[in-house]
Amino acid sequence: MMLPRSQSGTHQLEDGCPARLIRTRYVRMNRVKARLADLDAKMALQAADEDRLAHVHSVMTRFAELSSHLPPQTEKDRLGDEA
């Protein structure tokens, strides 16, 4: 029995090279999506690290400014009356 032309063509598409090509591209696309998600996560972590670094730098600068307004301390001043 011969299949009608449309069914025969569909069957060939599923078993033939175009179907393998579609599967290969689908697998590659999923790998690329996973890699992009990984890179996005790494970039987000790096941005958070940069934000923390900027904050630490700001705090250190502010401490330096504040300390310039304080009188110098001697060893006795730091230890209190026990020295």
N, C-alpha and C positions, 0 to 999 in steps of 0.2 A: 504494500500500500504506500502510495506517495503522499507526503504531507503537502498541504498547500504552501505556496511560496513564502508567505509571511511567517508561518511557523518554522519553516526550514531555516530561514534567515536568522530568526531569533535564536534558534538552537545553535547555529554556527557562531553567533556572536558570543554566547555564553561559554562555548568550549574553545573559542579561537583566541587569537592574539589580542584583539581589542579588549576582551574581558580581562586578560592578564595585565594588560597595560593599565586598565582602570583600577584593578586591585593594587598594582604596584604604586600608582600615583596616590591612591588613597592611603596606603601605608606610609609613603613618604610625607604626605601632607600631615598625617598624625604625628610623625616624628618632628616635623618642622614646628607644628603647634606646641608640642611638648617642649622643644628647645626654646621657643619664644617665651613660653610661660616661665621657664627656668631663668632666662635672661631678665625678664621683667621682675622676677623676685629678687635676683641679685642686684639689679639697679635700685630697687626700692630699699634694700638693706644698705647699699652704698649711700643713698641719699640720706637715710636716717643717721648713718655714721657721720656723714658730713655735717648734718644739723647738730649732732651732739658735739662734734669737734668745734664748730663755730660757737656753740654755747659755752663750752669749757674755756675757749680762748677769750670770750667776752667776760666771763667771771674772773679769769686770771688778770685781765687788764683792769677790771674794776678794783680788785684787791690791791693791785700795784698802785692805783690812784689813791685809794683810801690809806694805804700804808705810808704814802708820802706825806700825808697830813698828820700822822701820829708822831709824837716825840720818840726819840730813840730810847730803848730800854737797856738798862744794865742787867747783868746777871742777877744781882740782888733784887731788882724790880720784878724779874720774871719768876723768881723762886718765892718771893714774899718775905715774910719775917723770919723764916726758918734759916736763911742763909747767914 
